[in-house]
Amino acid sequence: MSSGSKPAPGVAGGNSGKQPGHLRPEVFARLEPLFAELFQRSGAARFGISAQDFSQILMEVAEKYLAATDKQDAARDLLSTVRVEELALARACAAGNEKAWEVFLTRYREKLYDAGCAIARNDSVGRELADSLYADLYGTGTREGARVSKLNSYMGRGSLEGWLRTVLAQTFVDRYRSQRRLVSLEEKDDEGVQFAAPVPEPSAEVDPRLDQAADAALGALSAEDRLVLAAYFLDGRTLAEIARVLGVHESTVSRRVEKITASLRKSIRDGLIRRGMSRRQAEEALAADVRDLRVNVRQRLAQETAGSSFSDKRAGAPASGEKP
Amino acid sequence: MPELPEIARQKLKQAEARSGAHPDAGLLTAFAEQSLTAGERARVLDHLAACAACRDILALALPEQVAAPAQAAVRPGWWHWSALRWGAVAATAVVVVGAVWIVSIPNLLRSRMAVSSEVRQLPPAATPSAPAPVAGEPVQAAKAADKTAGDRDVLVAAAPNPNAARRKDAGAAAAPGPIVAGAQPATTVAAASTKPALQGALRAGSSPNAEDMDRLKALETEGKASAPAPSVPSMAMKAAVVAKAQSADAGLARSAVAMPKNQRAELAKTAAEAPAAEVQNGIVGGLVLSKNAPAAGIGTGSGGGIVRDALKTAVRWTISSTGALQRSFNGRDWQDVAVADGVIFRAVSALDTEVWAGGNGGALYHSSDAGQTWTRVRPEYVTDEWTRRLAGDVTEIRFNDPLHGTIITRVGSLVQAWTTADGGKTWTFSFVR
């Protein structure tokens, strides 16, 4: 990673921890022709955005997504993926340009409603969702003379339509899912995978060998593999859904799930054997039911703060072995 | 399906706590659309592996999938019909009868055509009530013919049929209404991946497919015989005949030419009369404009700008259970869009006016004007050692923007992915594991 231990700016959500203009000016040197071409392609002029304005916008995008140590090539690569036409439209709307709004409405108004209804699976909730987003996009007053519009945070990464859908989805999850999460502690919830508070269990511990072997095995998986596992086993997504997320074919996902689980199982078992278990013990450890798998709540809390995978274990922890 | 060891499940859940800051909406969208840089994608993947909320958001935000024929309408939620606004000419609504065949014709064939003069002349302004755009057709034909890379038949489809029922009754081959584009140009023609090659083949005296040439001759004769009036449909006839260079199923060609006179007259009349502005059930392929719309006809080329805007409203696409491509302007009434005879469609993907439709037998068609005109697309992947062509059944089409898209095809149990980054001009190929 180019920026050492600091999380990449893009992934860090908003501009947290970054000063405006943190990129070195050399990054933008000699990018003028690119800026000019992008301005041309964007059609920003017809919405009253000058070349200069647009260059500012492009630099804003670069600032947001590049790390301080990125060079000009990175800037060039990034800017080439930016959806300039949509960016120009969005920013023009944010500035209140009427023509831009006309285009925007023609293209997106109905899509917004349809997307809202698809996300919420409920027409009235969906419309509400779309309405409130629309209000945010249109702008809710001014601050220091500039209109406050959510469209100003569209950076041309991903299509505008996709971005609108994502924002709708985020709003939906924030607004409706978190409520459901709280409620679901009381009522039975099929989807309740993400309980906020762990269900109280008899305090117990996992055999440290199992713990380590599992950590090692999971750590050896790629992020994409772990994503597939989480989506399939934790979220309960279908193969088709996962395939769409990753942009691969469904059969690819199917094979991947089988492969990963098989190799994970084997890898943990081998790790257990290496750490002293017999083969039978290892198999049993893997097959352990959740009720038998006793987890040290204190330990889990420690993990959450320290981020370590294996911390204090009581000396003389009972060997896994013949479990009842 | 396999089971996940419980310890692994626990660990995955625990990773939640360490997921870090969430990617913003732009990054998530770009991730879903495969447009992140490699480093960004890695970081987003890392986060997603540990963050259920973001996985949730991602899954919710994905557009509905375009898939098998059994599925219902592709509804990306398109534009508002009512938002359509036309500046210029204030005419009442027009049902435009745009039915022209344009096929990319190698120069040689064109000149051969020129010999038979009657058939040749495309009337410059055919439709009485539809100024300008129709005149664009010949130009469009030329432009279309100049398209490169990949064998393309440019097909202009669909005469609006005032009576859809009649169209349906007419059955498959001889559908009088929508003029159906030639579906299967001769294989050997397809083999020539560039126009010059095709020209060469033709010039060499042996037509790529002698059968086709015979058909062509037959068409020329028929075309002469039908003596069309100066109306768009008639121009369609002529163009159809002219266009048949790449040949089509005989049935199709004949049906195109054989549009009954009364039908043509009717179409001409409709074009002239400008009926009220509703999407009538029977209208297929024509564009119904609102009352304020100018009488700009649906051209295929030069009128394209206005047309494009008009079309950028509520066009939805779907595939019927029998594999027919269908379109709706108002979300309620659906009409078959005839693209090519005998094609069983299985996937359609549309973005604004850019439409891709594919189906069995390697059928792949593209339209830039919401289905008014279609191009047969034959992706080819050429290396030094071999040329691979798209074969099998197209089962999935995904286009994130007009330029970048992927076609999935199946040949038996093999799954292939064809990807383009330039709107279908060039393609790369890979097997899907």
Chai-1 contact restraints between the chains, C-beta under 6 A:
chainA,res_idxA,chainB,res_idxB,connection_type,confidence,min_distance_angstrom,max_distance_angstrom,comment,restraint_id
A,P7,B,G20,contact,1.0,0.0,6.0,A-B,restraint_1
A,A8,B,R43,contact,1.0,0.0,6.0,A-B,restraint_2
A,G10,B,L27,contact,1.0,0.0,6.0,A-B,restraint_3
A,G10,B,E40,contact,1.0,0.0,6.0,A-B,restraint_4
A,V11,B,P23,contact,1.0,0.0,6.0,A-B,restraint_5
A,V11,B,R43,contact,1.0,0.0,6.0,A-B,restraint_6
A,A12,B,A21,contact,1.0,0.0,6.0,A-B,restraint_7
A,G13,B,A21,contact,1.0,0.0,6.0,A-B,restraint_8
A,G13,B,H22,contact,1.0,0.0,6.0,A-B,restraint_9
A,G13,B,D24,contact,1.0,0.0,6.0,A-B,restraint_10
A,T81,B,S35,contact,1.0,0.0,6.0,A-B,restraint_11
A,L105,B,A83,contact,1.0,0.0,6.0,A-B,restraint_12
A,T106,B,W79,contact,1.0,0.0,6.0,A-B,restraint_13
A,T106,B,A83,contact,1.0,0.0,6.0,A-B,restraint_14
A,E110,B,G77,contact,1.0,0.0,6.0,A-B,restraint_15
A,E110,B,H80,contact,1.0,0.0,6.0,A-B,restraint_16
A,K111,B,G77,contact,1.0,0.0,6.0,A-B,restraint_17
A,D114,B,G77,contact,1.0,0.0,6.0,A-B,restraint_18
A,I119,B,L60,contact,1.0,0.0,6.0,A-B,restraint_19
A,M155,B,G26,contact,1.0,0.0,6.0,A-B,restraint_20
A,R157,B,G26,contact,1.0,0.0,6.0,A-B,restraint_21
A,R157,B,A30,contact,1.0,0.0,6.0,A-B,restraint_22
A,G158,B,G26,contact,1.0,0.0,6.0,A-B,restraint_23
A,G158,B,T29,contact,1.0,0.0,6.0,A-B,restraint_24
A,G158,B,A30,contact,1.0,0.0,6.0,A-B,restraint_25
A,G158,B,E33,contact,1.0,0.0,6.0,A-B,restraint_26
A,G162,B,T29,contact,1.0,0.0,6.0,A-B,restraint_27
A,G162,B,E33,contact,1.0,0.0,6.0,A-B,restraint_28
A,W163,B,A25,contact,1.0,0.0,6.0,A-B,restraint_29
A,W163,B,T29,contact,1.0,0.0,6.0,A-B,restraint_30
A,R165,B,A61,contact,1.0,0.0,6.0,A-B,restraint_31
A,T166,B,A25,contact,1.0,0.0,6.0,A-B,restraint_32
A,T166,B,L28,contact,1.0,0.0,6.0,A-B,restraint_33
A,T166,B,T29,contact,1.0,0.0,6.0,A-B,restraint_34
A,T166,B,A61,contact,1.0,0.0,6.0,A-B,restraint_35
A,V167,B,A25,contact,1.0,0.0,6.0,A-B,restraint_36
A,A169,B,I57,contact,1.0,0.0,6.0,A-B,restraint_37
A,A169,B,L60,contact,1.0,0.0,6.0,A-B,restraint_38
A,A169,B,A61,contact,1.0,0.0,6.0,A-B,restraint_39
A,Q170,B,I57,contact,1.0,0.0,6.0,A-B,restraint_40
A,V173,B,D56,contact,1.0,0.0,6.0,A-B,restraint_41
A,V173,B,I57,contact,1.0,0.0,6.0,A-B,restraint_42
A,Q194,B,A52,contact,1.0,0.0,6.0,A-B,restraint_43
A,L210,B,I7,contact,1.0,0.0,6.0,A-B,restraint_44
A,A214,B,I7,contact,1.0,0.0,6.0,A-B,restraint_45
A,A214,B,A8,contact,1.0,0.0,6.0,A-B,restraint_46
A,A214,B,K11,contact,1.0,0.0,6.0,A-B,restraint_47
A,L218,B,K11,contact,1.0,0.0,6.0,A-B,restraint_48
A,A223,B,L45,contact,1.0,0.0,6.0,A-B,restraint_49
A,A223,B,D46,contact,1.0,0.0,6.0,A-B,restraint_50
A,A223,B,A49,contact,1.0,0.0,6.0,A-B,restraint_51
A,E224,B,L45,contact,1.0,0.0,6.0,A-B,restraint_52
A,R226,B,A49,contact,1.0,0.0,6.0,A-B,restraint_53
A,L227,B,L45,contact,1.0,0.0,6.0,A-B,restraint_54
A,L227,B,L48,contact,1.0,0.0,6.0,A-B,restraint_55
A,L227,B,A49,contact,1.0,0.0,6.0,A-B,restraint_56
A,A230,B,L12,contact,1.0,0.0,6.0,A-B,restraint_57
A,A230,B,A49,contact,1.0,0.0,6.0,A-B,restraint_58
A,A231,B,R55,contact,1.0,0.0,6.0,A-B,restraint_59
A,F233,B,L4,contact,1.0,0.0,6.0,A-B,restraint_60
A,F233,B,R9,contact,1.0,0.0,6.0,A-B,restraint_61
A,L234,B,L12,contact,1.0,0.0,6.0,A-B,restraint_62
A,D235,B,R55,contact,1.0,0.0,6.0,A-B,restraint_63
A,E241,B,A59,contact,1.0,0.0,6.0,A-B,restraint_64
A,R244,B,L62,contact,1.0,0.0,6.0,A-B,restraint_65
A,V245,B,L58,contact,1.0,0.0,6.0,A-B,restraint_66
A,G247,B,Q34,contact,1.0,0.0,6.0,A-B,restraint_67
A,H249,B,V415,contact,1.0,0.0,6.0,A-B,restraint_68
A,H249,B,V432,contact,1.0,0.0,6.0,A-B,restraint_69
A,T252,B,V432,contact,1.0,0.0,6.0,A-B,restraint_70
A,T252,B,R433,contact,1.0,0.0,6.0,A-B,restraint_71
A,E258,B,P2,contact,1.0,0.0,6.0,A-B,restraint_72
A,T261,B,P2,contact,1.0,0.0,6.0,A-B,restraint_73
A,T261,B,L4,contact,1.0,0.0,6.0,A-B,restraint_74
A,L264,B,A8,contact,1.0,0.0,6.0,A-B,restraint_75
A,R265,B,P5,contact,1.0,0.0,6.0,A-B,restraint_76
A,I268,B,P5,contact,1.0,0.0,6.0,A-B,restraint_77
A,L286,B,P5,contact,1.0,0.0,6.0,A-B,restraint_78
A,A288,B,E6,contact,1.0,0.0,6.0,A-B,restraint_79
A,V290,B,E6,contact,1.0,0.0,6.0,A-B,restraint_80
A,L293,B,E6,contact,1.0,0.0,6.0,A-B,restraint_81
A,E304,B,A17,contact,1.0,0.0,6.0,A-B,restraint_82
A,G307,B,R18,contact,1.0,0.0,6.0,A-B,restraint_83
